[in-house]
Amino acid sequence: AMAGRAVHVYTPVGLTLGGAPELARESSLSHQSRCVRCLPDGSGYVLSSVEGRVAWEFFDTSEEAQAKKYAFKCHRAKDSGVETVYPVHAVAFHPWGTFATGGGDGLVNVWDGAHKKRLYQYPAYPAAVAALAFSAEGDKLAVAASDAGEGGGARSAA
């Protein structure tokens, strides 16, 4: 992910040789990208943004493949009818294919992307979730929670 909404995909050899990206496209999300992770099967990537959304995208540019891409809202809170939108700072894939998102709301959500469903929400951290990583076996999830630099508060809205 780049500043703004551009996504550039490189092959490792192309990147080391200073070559052009294999794929360059603009995000389907409306606001600045925050985190990008390749799908475990290599078919595409998940992209998060400052607008509290996650997009599921595919490398294949055919109409059939592009028809499968989608985006969803997450890391939002309603209070007295007012919705607060939090950035999605982190995405991590579990070895089984599910994935976790961490946001400015201090929450970690686990998703089944294939079925477009949230599976679990961990209790809130006192600060924004800045980074996530599953162990190779998938039996541990490391969570880094800290002020993510969006305004000094423990939890920061977009």
Residue, then its C-alpha position, 0 to 999 in steps of 0.5 A: a500500500m502506498a500513500g493515498r490509494a495506490v497498490h503496487v504488486y512486485t515479484p521479489v526479483g523485480l523489486t530487487l532489480g528496481g523494476a516496475p510493479e507487476l501490477a499497479r492499481e488504485s484501491s477500491l476503497s475511498h480513503q487512504s490505505r493503511c495495511v495490505r496482506c497477500l491472501p494465503d493462496g496467492s490469489g489476491y490481497v486484503l487491503s485496509s483503510v483509514e475509513g474503517r473498511v477492508a477490501w478483498e481484492f484479486f490479482d486476476t484482472s478477468e471480469e469473473a475474478q473481479a466480480k468476486k472482490y468485495a469490501f466491508k465496514c468494520h471497526r465502527a461504534k455507534d453511540s447515541g445515533v452517532e457513528t465513529v469510524y476507526p482506521v483499520h491499522a493491521v491485518a494478519f492471516h491465520p494459516w487456515g485462511t481466516f484473518a484478523t483485523g486490528g483497529g484504532d478502536g482497540l479491538v481485534n476482530v477475526w473474520d472468515g473472508a470466504h464467507k464474509k462473516r466475523l467469527y470473534q471479537y477479542p476484548a478491547y485493548p486500552a489503546a489502538v491496535a497497531a500490528l498483528a501477527f499469527s505464529a506459523e502454526g496459528d496457535k498464537l496471535a501477537v497484538a501490539a497496542s499503542d497510540a497509533g499517532e492519530g491524535g494522542g488519545a488512547r483510541s483514535a477515530a478517523 
